Amino acid sequence: MLRRTMLIGLMSLVLTGCAMGPRPVDVKETKTEEFEIVGINPPKHFYLDLKNVRTGEVHHVYVSKHYNNHRKITIGMKLTLTQTWWNYDDGSVRSRFDNTEIRKELDKL
């Protein structure tokens, strides 16, 4: 019985420890800017490389597990997207994109 209890305790410690990581706390800043598509990774687990036209900063962004309209997308196309910077509980600041917004913008092309 003691061995089983120790095993359950050890497994729960390992499982909760693996799930821990920095978590977003609050929004620091939100901006809508123009981005140019500079890289495409179709079709399964569809990613785009987006370059901010104003700053030149490039982001590797997850769009969707499957995106059936990927053939319509070409390098050099421009999208207007909202980029949000979040404060995390470890003190870091990270930017994020809403992949639903990206898909809607791509569907307009």
mmCIF file of the C-alpha atoms, coordinates in Angstrom:
data_MODEL
# 
_entry.id   MODEL 
# 
loop_
_atom_site.group_PDB 
_atom_site.id 
_atom_site.type_symbol 
_atom_site.label_atom_id 
_atom_site.label_alt_id 
_atom_site.label_comp_id 
_atom_site.label_asym_id 
_atom_site.label_entity_id 
_atom_site.label_seq_id 
_atom_site.pdbx_PDB_ins_code 
_atom_site.Cartn_x 
_atom_site.Cartn_y 
_atom_site.Cartn_z 
_atom_site.occupancy 
_atom_site.B_iso_or_equiv 
_atom_site.pdbx_formal_charge 
_atom_site.auth_seq_id 
_atom_site.auth_comp_id 
_atom_site.auth_asym_id 
_atom_site.auth_atom_id 
_atom_site.pdbx_PDB_model_num 
ATOM 1   C CA . MET A 1 1   ? 0.000   0.000  0.000   1.00 0.00 ? 1   MET A CA 1 
ATOM 2   C CA . LEU A 1 2   ? 2.828   2.392  0.884   1.00 0.00 ? 2   LEU A CA 1 
ATOM 3   C CA . ARG A 1 3   ? 4.601   1.632  -2.392  1.00 0.00 ? 3   ARG A CA 1 
ATOM 4   C CA . ARG A 1 4   ? 1.421   2.397  -4.357  1.00 0.00 ? 4   ARG A CA 1 
ATOM 5   C CA . THR A 1 5   ? 0.903   5.690  -2.516  1.00 0.00 ? 5   THR A CA 1 
ATOM 6   C CA . MET A 1 6   ? 4.493   6.735  -3.170  1.00 0.00 ? 6   MET A CA 1 
ATOM 7   C CA . LEU A 1 7   ? 4.167   5.813  -6.839  1.00 0.00 ? 7   LEU A CA 1 
ATOM 8   C CA . ILE A 1 8   ? 0.969   7.858  -7.219  1.00 0.00 ? 8   ILE A CA 1 
ATOM 9   C CA . GLY A 1 9   ? 2.588   10.801 -5.431  1.00 0.00 ? 9   GLY A CA 1 
ATOM 10  C CA . LEU A 1 10  ? 5.681   10.626 -7.630  1.00 0.00 ? 10  LEU A CA 1 
ATOM 11  C CA . MET A 1 11  ? 3.638   10.386 -10.829 1.00 0.00 ? 11  MET A CA 1 
ATOM 12  C CA . SER A 1 12  ? 1.462   13.375 -9.894  1.00 0.00 ? 12  SER A CA 1 
ATOM 13  C CA . LEU A 1 13  ? 4.586   15.397 -9.111  1.00 0.00 ? 13  LEU A CA 1 
ATOM 14  C CA . VAL A 1 14  ? 6.118   14.526 -12.490 1.00 0.00 ? 14  VAL A CA 1 
ATOM 15  C CA . LEU A 1 15  ? 2.908   15.230 -14.405 1.00 0.00 ? 15  LEU A CA 1 
ATOM 16  C CA . THR A 1 16  ? 2.234   18.598 -12.781 1.00 0.00 ? 16  THR A CA 1 
ATOM 17  C CA . GLY A 1 17  ? 5.888   19.593 -13.094 1.00 0.00 ? 17  GLY A CA 1 
ATOM 18  C CA . CYS A 1 18  ? 5.826   18.945 -16.850 1.00 0.00 ? 18  CYS A CA 1 
ATOM 19  C CA . ALA A 1 19  ? 2.735   21.100 -17.334 1.00 0.00 ? 19  ALA A CA 1 
ATOM 20  C CA . MET A 1 20  ? 4.219   24.107 -15.554 1.00 0.00 ? 20  MET A CA 1 
ATOM 21  C CA . GLY A 1 21  ? 5.646   26.977 -17.494 1.00 0.00 ? 21  GLY A CA 1 
ATOM 22  C CA . PRO A 1 22  ? 5.278   30.696 -17.856 1.00 0.00 ? 22  PRO A CA 1 
ATOM 23  C CA . ARG A 1 23  ? 1.662   31.794 -18.084 1.00 0.00 ? 23  ARG A CA 1 
ATOM 24  C CA . PRO A 1 24  ? 0.269   34.986 -19.594 1.00 0.00 ? 24  PRO A CA 1 
ATOM 25  C CA . VAL A 1 25  ? -0.815  37.459 -16.925 1.00 0.00 ? 25  VAL A CA 1 
ATOM 26  C CA . ASP A 1 26  ? -2.091  40.515 -18.774 1.00 0.00 ? 26  ASP A CA 1 
ATOM 27  C CA . VAL A 1 27  ? -1.943  42.340 -22.091 1.00 0.00 ? 27  VAL A CA 1 
ATOM 28  C CA . LYS A 1 28  ? 0.877   44.848 -22.338 1.00 0.00 ? 28  LYS A CA 1 
ATOM 29  C CA . GLU A 1 29  ? 0.149   46.270 -25.791 1.00 0.00 ? 29  GLU A CA 1 
ATOM 30  C CA . THR A 1 30  ? -1.903  45.611 -28.924 1.00 0.00 ? 30  THR A CA 1 
ATOM 31  C CA . LYS A 1 31  ? -1.157  46.961 -32.408 1.00 0.00 ? 31  LYS A CA 1 
ATOM 32  C CA . THR A 1 32  ? -2.637  46.420 -35.841 1.00 0.00 ? 32  THR A CA 1 
ATOM 33  C CA . GLU A 1 33  ? 0.066   46.415 -38.488 1.00 0.00 ? 33  GLU A CA 1 
ATOM 34  C CA . GLU A 1 34  ? 0.786   45.229 -42.005 1.00 0.00 ? 34  GLU A CA 1 
ATOM 35  C CA . PHE A 1 35  ? 2.715   41.969 -42.425 1.00 0.00 ? 35  PHE A CA 1 
ATOM 36  C CA . GLU A 1 36  ? 4.243   40.425 -45.529 1.00 0.00 ? 36  GLU A CA 1 
ATOM 37  C CA . ILE A 1 37  ? 4.259   36.655 -46.030 1.00 0.00 ? 37  ILE A CA 1 
ATOM 38  C CA . VAL A 1 38  ? 7.933   35.656 -46.406 1.00 0.00 ? 38  VAL A CA 1 
ATOM 39  C CA . GLY A 1 39  ? 7.609   31.904 -45.805 1.00 0.00 ? 39  GLY A CA 1 
ATOM 40  C CA . ILE A 1 40  ? 4.963   29.192 -46.168 1.00 0.00 ? 40  ILE A CA 1 
ATOM 41  C CA . ASN A 1 41  ? 4.912   25.710 -44.608 1.00 0.00 ? 41  ASN A CA 1 
ATOM 42  C CA . PRO A 1 42  ? 1.855   23.872 -46.047 1.00 0.00 ? 42  PRO A CA 1 
ATOM 43  C CA . PRO A 1 43  ? -0.375  21.933 -45.788 1.00 0.00 ? 43  PRO A CA 1 
ATOM 44  C CA . LYS A 1 44  ? -0.407  19.906 -42.535 1.00 0.00 ? 44  LYS A CA 1 
ATOM 45  C CA . HIS A 1 45  ? 0.328   21.968 -39.437 1.00 0.00 ? 45  HIS A CA 1 
ATOM 46  C CA . PHE A 1 46  ? 0.247   25.101 -41.542 1.00 0.00 ? 46  PHE A CA 1 
ATOM 47  C CA . TYR A 1 47  ? 2.721   27.832 -40.513 1.00 0.00 ? 47  TYR A CA 1 
ATOM 48  C CA . LEU A 1 48  ? 3.551   31.214 -42.030 1.00 0.00 ? 48  LEU A CA 1 
ATOM 49  C CA . ASP A 1 49  ? 6.610   33.394 -41.666 1.00 0.00 ? 49  ASP A CA 1 
ATOM 50  C CA . LEU A 1 50  ? 5.307   36.941 -41.345 1.00 0.00 ? 50  LEU A CA 1 
ATOM 51  C CA . LYS A 1 51  ? 7.511   40.011 -41.633 1.00 0.00 ? 51  LYS A CA 1 
ATOM 52  C CA . ASN A 1 52  ? 6.345   43.254 -40.076 1.00 0.00 ? 52  ASN A CA 1 
ATOM 53  C CA . VAL A 1 53  ? 6.512   45.752 -42.951 1.00 0.00 ? 53  VAL A CA 1 
ATOM 54  C CA . ARG A 1 54  ? 7.317   48.677 -40.626 1.00 0.00 ? 54  ARG A CA 1 
ATOM 55  C CA . THR A 1 55  ? 9.940   47.072 -38.355 1.00 0.00 ? 55  THR A CA 1 
ATOM 56  C CA . GLY A 1 56  ? 11.273  44.171 -40.455 1.00 0.00 ? 56  GLY A CA 1 
ATOM 57  C CA . GLU A 1 57  ? 10.773  41.743 -37.553 1.00 0.00 ? 57  GLU A CA 1 
ATOM 58  C CA . VAL A 1 58  ? 9.910   38.179 -38.712 1.00 0.00 ? 58  VAL A CA 1 
ATOM 59  C CA . HIS A 1 59  ? 7.534   35.846 -36.822 1.00 0.00 ? 59  HIS A CA 1 
ATOM 60  C CA . HIS A 1 60  ? 7.026   32.099 -37.390 1.00 0.00 ? 60  HIS A CA 1 
ATOM 61  C CA . VAL A 1 61  ? 3.266   31.787 -36.775 1.00 0.00 ? 61  VAL A CA 1 
ATOM 62  C CA . TYR A 1 62  ? 1.015   28.732 -36.448 1.00 0.00 ? 62  TYR A CA 1 
ATOM 63  C CA . VAL A 1 63  ? -2.129  29.140 -38.551 1.00 0.00 ? 63  VAL A CA 1 
ATOM 64  C CA . SER A 1 64  ? -3.992  25.838 -38.469 1.00 0.00 ? 64  SER A CA 1 
ATOM 65  C CA . LYS A 1 65  ? -3.582  22.072 -38.360 1.00 0.00 ? 65  LYS A CA 1 
ATOM 66  C CA . HIS A 1 66  ? -5.040  21.865 -41.867 1.00 0.00 ? 66  HIS A CA 1 
ATOM 67  C CA . TYR A 1 67  ? -5.587  24.822 -44.189 1.00 0.00 ? 67  TYR A CA 1 
ATOM 68  C CA . ASN A 1 68  ? -7.134  23.773 -47.489 1.00 0.00 ? 68  ASN A CA 1 
ATOM 69  C CA . ASN A 1 69  ? -6.649  27.110 -49.279 1.00 0.00 ? 69  ASN A CA 1 
ATOM 70  C CA . HIS A 1 70  ? -2.857  27.105 -48.921 1.00 0.00 ? 70  HIS A CA 1 
ATOM 71  C CA . ARG A 1 71  ? -2.386  26.942 -52.711 1.00 0.00 ? 71  ARG A CA 1 
ATOM 72  C CA . LYS A 1 72  ? -3.815  30.465 -53.070 1.00 0.00 ? 72  LYS A CA 1 
ATOM 73  C CA . ILE A 1 73  ? -1.143  31.962 -50.806 1.00 0.00 ? 73  ILE A CA 1 
ATOM 74  C CA . THR A 1 74  ? 2.102   33.260 -52.276 1.00 0.00 ? 74  THR A CA 1 
ATOM 75  C CA . ILE A 1 75  ? 5.249   34.828 -50.896 1.00 0.00 ? 75  ILE A CA 1 
ATOM 76  C CA . GLY A 1 76  ? 4.951   38.612 -50.863 1.00 0.00 ? 76  GLY A CA 1 
ATOM 77  C CA . MET A 1 77  ? 1.218   38.809 -50.068 1.00 0.00 ? 77  MET A CA 1 
ATOM 78  C CA . LYS A 1 78  ? 0.355   41.347 -47.378 1.00 0.00 ? 78  LYS A CA 1 
ATOM 79  C CA . LEU A 1 79  ? -2.005  40.949 -44.440 1.00 0.00 ? 79  LEU A CA 1 
ATOM 80  C CA . THR A 1 80  ? -3.223  43.431 -41.847 1.00 0.00 ? 80  THR A CA 1 
ATOM 81  C CA . LEU A 1 81  ? -3.118  41.669 -38.473 1.00 0.00 ? 81  LEU A CA 1 
ATOM 82  C CA . THR A 1 82  ? -3.357  42.448 -34.778 1.00 0.00 ? 82  THR A CA 1 
ATOM 83  C CA . GLN A 1 83  ? -0.256  41.614 -32.752 1.00 0.00 ? 83  GLN A CA 1 
ATOM 84  C CA . THR A 1 84  ? -0.649  41.417 -28.976 1.00 0.00 ? 84  THR A CA 1 
ATOM 85  C CA . TRP A 1 85  ? 2.196   41.535 -26.436 1.00 0.00 ? 85  TRP A CA 1 
ATOM 86  C CA . TRP A 1 86  ? 1.565   39.717 -23.161 1.00 0.00 ? 86  TRP A CA 1 
ATOM 87  C CA . ASN A 1 87  ? 3.290   40.012 -19.782 1.00 0.00 ? 87  ASN A CA 1 
ATOM 88  C CA . TYR A 1 88  ? 4.071   36.541 -18.404 1.00 0.00 ? 88  TYR A CA 1 
ATOM 89  C CA . ASP A 1 89  ? 4.334   35.506 -14.760 1.00 0.00 ? 89  ASP A CA 1 
ATOM 90  C CA . ASP A 1 90  ? 8.082   34.903 -15.144 1.00 0.00 ? 90  ASP A CA 1 
ATOM 91  C CA . GLY A 1 91  ? 8.633   38.569 -16.101 1.00 0.00 ? 91  GLY A CA 1 
ATOM 92  C CA . SER A 1 92  ? 9.017   37.957 -19.841 1.00 0.00 ? 92  SER A CA 1 
ATOM 93  C CA . VAL A 1 93  ? 7.038   39.695 -22.583 1.00 0.00 ? 93  VAL A CA 1 
ATOM 94  C CA . ARG A 1 94  ? 5.956   37.711 -25.652 1.00 0.00 ? 94  ARG A CA 1 
ATOM 95  C CA . SER A 1 95  ? 3.936   38.560 -28.724 1.00 0.00 ? 95  SER A CA 1 
ATOM 96  C CA . ARG A 1 96  ? 1.051   36.504 -30.035 1.00 0.00 ? 96  ARG A CA 1 
ATOM 97  C CA . PHE A 1 97  ? -1.234  36.461 -33.058 1.00 0.00 ? 97  PHE A CA 1 
ATOM 98  C CA . ASP A 1 98  ? -4.829  35.241 -33.228 1.00 0.00 ? 98  ASP A CA 1 
ATOM 99  C CA . ASN A 1 99  ? -4.704  32.374 -35.732 1.00 0.00 ? 99  ASN A CA 1 
ATOM 100 C CA . THR A 1 100 ? -8.468  32.713 -36.367 1.00 0.00 ? 100 THR A CA 1 
ATOM 101 C CA . GLU A 1 101 ? -7.860  36.294 -37.512 1.00 0.00 ? 101 GLU A CA 1 
ATOM 102 C CA . ILE A 1 102 ? -5.031  35.091 -39.773 1.00 0.00 ? 102 ILE A CA 1 
ATOM 103 C CA . ARG A 1 103 ? -7.283  32.493 -41.421 1.00 0.00 ? 103 ARG A CA 1 
ATOM 104 C CA . LYS A 1 104 ? -10.025 35.101 -41.982 1.00 0.00 ? 104 LYS A CA 1 
ATOM 105 C CA . GLU A 1 105 ? -7.526  37.469 -43.592 1.00 0.00 ? 105 GLU A CA 1 
ATOM 106 C CA . LEU A 1 106 ? -6.174  34.675 -45.808 1.00 0.00 ? 106 LEU A CA 1 
ATOM 107 C CA . ASP A 1 107 ? -9.708  33.738 -46.894 1.00 0.00 ? 107 ASP A CA 1 
ATOM 108 C CA . LYS A 1 108 ? -10.222 37.326 -48.129 1.00 0.00 ? 108 LYS A CA 1 
ATOM 109 C CA . LEU A 1 109 ? -7.310  36.999 -50.578 1.00 0.00 ? 109 LEU A CA 1 
# 
